[in-house]
Amino acid sequence: MSQHVDELTPLVAQGSSRDGKQLRKYLLAPVNLRHADLPLLACCFVTGITDAGAYNAWGTFMGMQTGKHKGNTVFLALGVAGLPLNGVPLRWLRSLISISTFMLGSLISTSITRRFGHTRRLFLCLNFLIQGLSIFVAAILINSDVIPENSPNSDRILLGIPLLAWQFGAQVAASRALGYNEIPTTVLTSVYNDLASDSKLWTWKNVKRNRRAGAAVMLLLGGICGGWLSRLENGFGFVLWIGGVIKMLLGVAWLGFSEAVD
């Protein structure tokens, strides 16, 4: 009996080693980007629902850092001038923290993808799972009353802003790294301009136009959902749970993308 076991041991070890190599190869393989725009469109929805809830509850955007009539850059500029006179106290500080951590998330994500490859299954998966986890942490802090949900004057809001803003920076960096510049996932200024100036706007087959329009619609739908959910008791916390779940599902979904063909 022991002799048979001794004979089987090398075979089992060899099989395990082969399976481990195949798994490693699968996880580190670059994915086919043919349908990679779909997860990014889902990210637009997450931006809309999260920013609608965050602005209603905290008076600050997490993903939209620029804008003509909205965006943290404008809020920061107004704060330097001491405006608005009867506005949210220290809104400029919240905007500055949001912008800074947004840029930090973009820097971290870009640095990692440059080093290890921006289309590898494992790193795409981990990137979005960590983003989702960050949103979950913010939701837990809100549900446990560590961070007030509807008290825009509370300084404890400063604890939640970095958790949400940095992951949007990582999200935008991922969209750029994947080559879908027409889906910025957080702001629509360039999207509206590119749609209006598209010489093939009314052409039946226009993939980039479809992506831009899809990004605008998804962000709008997310914003509408975030607005209505924010009317509920503990609505912002619920909004964040939805956003976190979507990000986690996207992280798992990257594992199912087919391998890129040379």
C-alpha positions in Angstrom: 0.0 0.0 0.0 2.7 2.4 1.0 4.6 1.6 -2.2 1.6 2.7 -4.3 1.3 5.9 -2.3 5.0 6.6 -2.9 4.5 6.1 -6.6 1.5 8.4 -6.8 3.1 11.3 -4.8 5.4 12.6 -7.6 2.4 12.5 -10.0 0.2 14.5 -7.7 2.9 17.0 -7.1 3.6 17.3 -10.8 -0.1 17.8 -11.5 -0.4 20.5 -8.8 2.6 22.3 -10.2 1.2 22.2 -13.7 -2.2 23.5 -12.4 -0.5 26.3 -10.5 1.5 27.4 -13.6 -1.7 27.4 -15.7 -3.5 29.4 -13.1 -0.7 31.9 -12.8 -0.5 32.2 -16.6 -4.3 32.7 -16.8 -4.3 35.4 -14.1 -1.4 37.3 -15.6 -2.5 37.1 -19.2 -3.8 40.3 -20.8 -7.5 40.4 -21.5 -9.2 41.1 -24.8 -10.4 44.7 -24.7 -13.2 44.2 -27.3 -15.9 44.6 -24.7 -14.0 46.4 -22.0 -16.1 49.4 -22.5 -19.0 47.7 -20.8 -17.4 47.7 -17.3 -16.5 51.4 -17.8 -20.1 52.3 -18.7 -21.1 50.6 -15.4 -18.5 52.8 -13.7 -20.3 55.9 -15.1 -23.4 54.7 -13.3 -21.4 54.3 -10.1 -20.1 57.9 -10.4 -23.6 59.2 -10.9 -25.2 57.5 -8.0 -22.3 58.2 -5.6 -21.8 61.8 -6.5 -25.5 62.5 -6.3 -25.6 61.0 -2.9 -22.4 62.7 -1.7 -23.3 66.1 -2.9 -26.8 65.9 -1.3 -25.4 64.7 2.0 -22.0 66.4 2.2 -22.0 69.2 -0.3 -19.0 67.8 -2.1 -18.3 65.8 -5.2 -16.2 62.6 -5.1 -15.7 61.9 -8.8 -16.4 65.2 -10.5 -13.4 67.4 -9.8 -14.0 69.9 -12.6 -17.0 71.5 -14.2 -18.4 74.7 -15.4 -21.3 74.9 -12.9 -20.2 72.2 -10.6 -17.1 70.4 -9.5 -14.6 70.6 -6.7 -12.2 72.9 -8.5 -14.9 75.6 -8.7 -15.7 75.1 -5.0 -12.1 75.4 -4.1 -11.7 78.6 -6.1 -14.8 80.1 -4.5 -13.5 79.2 -1.1 -10.3 81.2 -1.7 -12.5 84.2 -2.2 -14.5 83.4 0.9 -17.7 82.5 -1.1 -20.4 81.7 -0.9 -21.0 83.8 2.2 -23.7 81.5 3.7 -22.3 78.3 2.3 -21.1 75.1 3.9 -18.2 75.8 6.3 -14.8 74.8 5.0 -16.2 73.5 1.7 -12.9 74.5 0.1 -11.1 72.1 2.4 -13.3 69.3 1.5 -12.9 70.0 -2.2 -9.1 70.2 -1.7 -9.0 66.8 0.1 -11.2 65.3 -2.6 -9.0 66.6 -5.5 -5.8 65.6 -3.7 -7.0 62.0 -2.9 -8.5 61.7 -6.4 -5.1 62.5 -7.9 -3.4 60.1 -5.4 -5.7 57.3 -6.6 -4.9 58.0 -10.2 -1.1 58.1 -9.4 -1.2 54.8 -7.6 -3.3 53.0 -10.2 -1.2 54.4 -13.1 2.1 53.5 -11.4 1.0 49.9 -10.7 -0.3 49.3 -14.2 2.8 50.8 -15.8 4.9 48.4 -13.9 2.9 45.2 -14.1 0.7 45.8 -17.2 -2.6 47.6 -17.5 -4.6 44.8 -19.1 -3.6 41.8 -17.0 -6.6 40.0 -15.5 -5.2 39.9 -12.0 -4.4 43.6 -11.7 -7.7 44.7 -13.3 -9.6 42.4 -10.9 -7.7 43.6 -7.8 -8.0 47.3 -8.9 -11.7 47.2 -9.0 -12.1 44.9 -5.9 -10.1 47.4 -3.9 -12.2 50.3 -5.2 -15.3 48.4 -4.1 -13.8 47.6 -0.7 -13.0 51.3 -0.2 -16.7 52.2 -0.9 -17.8 49.5 1.5 -15.6 51.0 4.3 -17.2 54.4 3.7 -20.7 52.8 3.8 -19.9 51.0 7.1 -18.6 54.2 8.7 -21.8 56.0 7.7 -24.1 53.2 8.9 -22.3 53.0 12.2 -22.6 56.8 12.7 -18.9 57.3 12.7 -19.4 59.6 9.8 -22.8 61.5 9.8 -24.9 61.0 6.8 -26.8 64.3 6.5 -24.7 66.7 8.6 -22.8 68.8 6.0 -21.3 70.9 8.8 -19.6 68.0 10.6 -15.8 67.8 10.4 -16.1 64.0 10.5 -17.1 64.0 6.8 -13.4 64.6 6.1 -12.9 60.9 7.0 -15.1 59.7 4.3 -14.1 61.9 1.4 -10.6 60.2 0.8 -12.2 56.7 0.8 -14.5 57.7 -2.1 -12.4 60.2 -4.0 -9.2 58.1 -4.4 -11.1 55.2 -5.9 -12.6 57.4 -8.5 -9.1 58.5 -9.4 -8.1 54.9 -9.8 -11.2 54.3 -11.9 -10.4 57.1 -14.4 -6.8 55.9 -14.6 -8.1 52.5 -15.5 -10.4 53.9 -18.3 -7.4 55.8 -19.8 -5.1 52.8 -19.5 -7.6 50.6 -21.3 -7.7 53.1 -24.2 -11.3 54.3 -23.9 -10.8 58.0 -23.7 -14.3 58.6 -24.9 -15.6 57.1 -21.6 -13.9 59.3 -18.9 -16.3 57.8 -16.3 -16.5 60.9 -14.1 -17.0 64.1 -16.0 -19.0 64.7 -19.2 -17.7 68.1 -20.4 -15.4 66.5 -23.0 -18.1 63.9 -23.9 -20.7 66.6 -24.7 -18.1 68.5 -26.8 -17.0 65.5 -28.7 -20.6 64.5 -29.4 -21.6 67.9 -30.7 -18.4 68.2 -32.9 -18.6 64.6 -34.2 -18.8 64.9 -38.0 -20.3 61.4 -38.1 -22.8 62.0 -35.3 -25.8 60.9 -37.4 -24.0 58.0 -39.0 -25.6 54.6 -38.2 -22.4 52.8 -37.3 -20.4 55.1 -34.9 -18.9 53.1 -32.0 -17.3 56.1 -30.3 -20.5 58.1 -30.5 -22.4 55.3 -28.9 -19.9 55.0 -26.1 -20.0 58.7 -25.4 -23.8 58.7 -25.4 -23.8 55.6 -23.3 -21.5 57.3 -20.7 -23.8 60.3 -20.5 -26.9 58.2 -20.1 -25.4 55.9 -17.5 -24.1 58.8 -15.4 -27.5 60.5 -15.7 -29.3 57.4 -14.6 -26.9 56.9 -11.7 -27.5 60.5 -10.6 -31.3 60.0 -10.8 -31.1 56.8 -8.7 -28.8 58.5 -6.3 -31.1 61.4 -5.9 -34.2 59.4 -5.2 -32.4 57.0 -2.9 -31.0 60.0 -0.9 -34.6 60.9 -0.1 -34.8 57.8 2.0 -33.7 57.4 5.6 -30.0 56.2 5.6 -30.2 56.7 1.8 -26.6 57.7 1.2 -25.4 54.6 3.0 -27.6 52.5 0.8 -26.3 54.4 -2.3 -22.7 53.5 -1.3 -23.6 49.8 -0.8 -25.0 49.7 -4.3 -21.9 51.4 -5.7 -19.6 49.1 -3.8 -21.4 46.0 -5.0 -21.2 47.1 -8.6 -17.4 47.7 -8.3 -16.9 44.3 -6.7 -18.9 42.5 -9.4 -16.8 44.3 -12.0 -13.7 43.1 -10.4 -14.9 39.5 -10.6 -16.1 40.1 -14.1 -12.6 40.9 -15.4 -11.6 37.3 -14.6 -14.1 36.1 -17.1 -12.7 38.2 -20.0 -11.1 36.2 -22.8 -7.4 36.4 -23.4 -6.0 38.9 -25.8 -4.9 37.5 -29.1 -1.6 38.6 -30.5 
